[in-house]
Amino acid sequence: MTSLDLHLKGKVALVTGAASGFGSAIAMALVTEGCTAYLADKNLAGAEAARSSLGERAHALEIDVGDADDVAAKVETIAARHRRIDILVNNAGILKVGALADSTVTDWDQVCRVNLSGVFYCSKAVIPQMTKARSGKIINIASISAFRGGGVFGNVLYGTTKAGVVAMTKGFARELGPFGINVNAIAPGLAETGMTNQYLNDERRRQISQSIPIGRLGAPTDIAQLVTFLASDASAYITGETIIIDGGFLTK
């Protein structure tokens, strides 16, 4: 039996929030499929560490997704070097926890700046290259919190921004489809990452796993494999969708 050829060899990808967790796993999967990948993160040291084992097709890039000027400059650097940007994965995000009544205006501004503005700034920055090529893949990382108004840990602020990502995905897909650009989102359930592990202990993992039909928390590789599919031409007729990947949690 032959494996599915995703035809990603030679593609240029930008992955935000790639110093750890989903982002580093996504970058690894794309490099494995033959992409040149830019591991972009505000934490440059972390991005360098994640890049170090991926070979010469992986590059670390310091970026603040909440700064439109910084995003535009960094995207221009990539485009000037390669004359193309084929794949954008908007993965960068921050988590806010706690009750709405205890949340501050600063909390709201911070989570919107990264989780919503970051998706807009990065997507807008790559559109010229993708429209010129009449081809491109934009993949946004949302969350099942978008459908629940908050998640196991993420509060209503987090869930609201992720619902915004779902809405942007639909709107971007509608506007960019005529230019050959696919825009989709992935909505993971709770997964084992550095962002969530600080809130987990063995007992909490056991309790949460019991609420998931598959019987375990997600792993970054679960999300990375789905990203590679959406980044490939195998998903050419899928756009505007948000794919839930939660082990069946929302079915219960």
C-alpha positions in Angstrom: 0.0 0.0 0.0 1.5 3.4 -1.0 1.3 6.4 1.3 -0.6 9.5 0.4 1.6 12.0 -1.2 0.7 15.4 0.1 2.8 17.2 -2.5 4.2 19.6 0.0 7.9 19.3 -1.1 9.3 22.8 -1.9 6.4 24.7 -0.3 7.3 27.6 2.0 5.4 27.8 5.3 5.1 30.3 8.1 4.0 28.9 11.5 3.4 31.3 14.3 3.7 30.4 18.0 6.2 27.7 16.9 8.6 27.7 19.9 6.7 24.8 21.6 3.4 22.9 21.7 1.3 22.7 18.6 3.5 25.1 16.7 6.7 23.2 16.9 4.9 19.9 16.1 3.3 21.5 13.1 6.6 22.9 11.9 8.2 19.4 12.3 5.4 17.8 10.3 5.7 20.3 7.5 9.5 20.0 7.3 9.1 16.2 7.3 6.8 16.5 4.2 9.5 18.6 2.4 8.4 22.2 3.3 10.7 25.0 4.1 9.3 26.2 7.4 9.7 29.4 9.4 9.2 28.8 13.1 8.0 32.3 14.2 7.6 33.2 17.8 8.1 36.1 20.2 10.4 33.7 22.1 13.3 33.6 19.7 15.4 31.3 21.9 12.5 28.8 22.0 12.0 29.0 18.3 15.8 28.4 17.8 15.7 25.4 20.1 12.7 23.9 18.2 14.4 24.5 14.9 17.7 23.0 15.9 16.6 19.4 15.2 14.8 20.0 12.0 17.6 20.6 9.5 18.4 23.3 7.0 14.9 23.8 5.7 13.8 25.1 9.1 14.4 28.7 10.2 13.7 30.5 13.5 12.1 33.9 13.3 11.3 36.4 16.0 7.9 37.9 15.6 5.2 39.7 17.6 2.0 38.7 15.9 0.2 41.5 17.7 2.3 44.2 16.0 1.1 44.8 12.5 4.3 46.5 11.4 6.5 43.7 12.7 4.4 41.1 11.0 4.5 42.9 7.7 8.2 43.4 7.8 8.9 39.7 8.7 6.6 38.4 6.0 8.3 40.7 3.4 11.6 39.2 4.4 10.4 35.7 3.8 8.8 36.7 0.5 11.9 38.5 -0.7 14.0 35.4 0.1 11.8 32.8 -1.5 9.5 34.8 -3.9 6.6 32.8 -2.4 4.7 32.0 0.8 2.5 29.0 0.3 1.2 28.1 3.8 0.4 30.2 6.8 -0.5 28.5 10.1 -1.9 31.0 12.6 -1.1 29.1 15.8 0.1 31.8 18.2 -2.3 32.3 21.1 -2.4 33.0 24.8 -4.7 31.5 27.4 -6.7 33.4 30.0 -8.3 31.6 32.9 -10.5 32.5 35.8 -14.0 34.0 36.2 -15.3 36.8 34.0 -15.9 39.0 37.1 -12.2 38.7 37.9 -10.9 39.5 34.4 -9.5 42.9 33.7 -9.5 45.2 30.7 -5.8 44.4 30.3 -6.6 40.7 30.1 -9.1 41.4 27.4 -6.7 43.6 25.4 -3.9 41.0 25.7 -5.9 38.0 24.6 -7.5 40.0 21.7 -4.2 41.3 20.5 -2.7 37.9 20.1 -5.6 35.6 19.4 -7.6 37.8 17.1 -5.4 40.7 15.8 -2.5 38.3 15.3 -4.6 36.1 12.9 -5.8 39.2 11.0 -2.3 40.8 10.7 -0.6 37.6 9.6 -3.3 36.7 7.1 -3.4 40.2 5.6 0.4 40.1 5.3 0.6 36.9 3.2 -2.4 37.7 0.9 -0.3 39.6 -1.7 2.0 36.6 -2.3 -0.8 34.1 -2.3 -3.1 36.1 -4.6 -0.2 36.6 -7.0 0.4 32.9 -7.1 -3.4 32.2 -7.3 -2.7 29.6 -4.6 -2.3 29.4 -0.9 -3.4 27.7 2.4 -4.2 29.6 5.6 -4.9 27.4 8.6 -6.1 29.0 11.8 -5.9 27.3 15.2 -9.2 27.9 17.0 -10.5 25.8 20.0 -13.5 23.9 21.1 -13.8 26.9 23.5 -15.3 28.7 20.6 -18.4 26.5 20.8 -18.6 26.4 24.6 -17.9 30.1 25.5 -14.8 28.8 27.3 -13.1 25.5 27.8 -11.8 23.2 30.5 -9.3 26.0 31.5 -9.7 28.8 29.0 -12.3 31.4 30.2 -14.9 33.3 28.3 -12.4 35.8 27.0 -10.3 33.0 25.5 -13.5 31.3 24.1 -14.7 34.6 22.6 -11.5 35.2 20.7 -11.5 31.7 19.4 -15.1 32.1 18.2 -13.8 35.2 16.4 -11.2 33.0 14.7 -14.0 30.7 13.5 -15.9 33.8 12.1 -12.7 35.2 10.4 -12.0 31.8 8.8 -15.4 31.7 7.1 -15.2 35.3 6.0 -11.6 35.0 4.7 -12.5 31.8 2.8 -15.4 33.5 1.1 -13.3 36.5 0.0 -10.1 34.6 -0.9 -11.5 31.5 -2.5 -11.7 33.2 -6.0 -7.9 33.7 -5.8 -7.2 30.0 -5.2 -6.7 30.4 -1.5 -8.1 27.9 1.0 -8.8 29.1 4.5 -9.7 26.6 7.2 -9.5 26.3 11.0 -8.9 23.5 13.5 -10.6 23.5 16.9 -8.6 21.3 19.3 -9.9 20.0 22.6 -7.7 19.9 25.6 -4.2 18.7 24.7 -0.9 18.2 26.4 1.1 21.4 25.8 3.2 23.7 27.9 0.3 26.1 28.0 -2.1 23.6 29.6 0.2 21.4 31.6 0.6 23.9 34.4 -3.1 23.4 35.2 -2.9 19.6 35.1 -2.0 16.9 37.6 -2.4 13.1 37.3 -5.9 13.2 38.9 -7.1 16.0 36.7 -5.8 14.2 33.6 -7.7 11.1 34.7 -10.9 13.0 35.2 -10.7 14.8 31.9 -9.7 11.7 30.0 -12.9 9.9 31.3 -15.0 12.7 29.7 -13.4 12.0 26.3 -14.8 9.0 24.3 -11.3 8.3 22.8 -10.1 8.1 26.4 -7.1 10.5 26.3 -6.1 14.1 26.0 -4.9 15.3 22.6 -1.3 15.5 21.5 0.4 18.1 19.4 1.1 15.5 16.8 -2.7 14.9 16.4 -3.1 18.6 15.4 0.1 18.6 13.3 -1.2 15.7 11.1 -4.4 17.5 10.4 -2.6 20.7 9.5 -0.5 18.8 6.9 -3.6 17.5 5.3 -5.2 21.0 5.2 -2.0 22.4 3.8 -1.9 19.9 1.0 -3.8 19.7 -2.3 -5.6 16.7 -0.9 -7.9 19.2 0.8 -8.3 21.5 -2.3 -12.1 21.5 -2.1 -12.3 22.2 1.6 -12.5 25.9 2.7 -14.3 27.9 5.3 -14.5 24.9 7.6 -13.6 24.6 11.3 -12.6 21.0 12.0 -13.1 19.9 15.6 -10.4 17.5 16.8 -11.3 16.7 20.4 -11.5 12.9 20.7 -15.3 13.1 20.8 -15.5 15.4 23.8 -18.3 17.6 22.4 -20.4 14.6 21.5 -21.0 13.8 25.2 
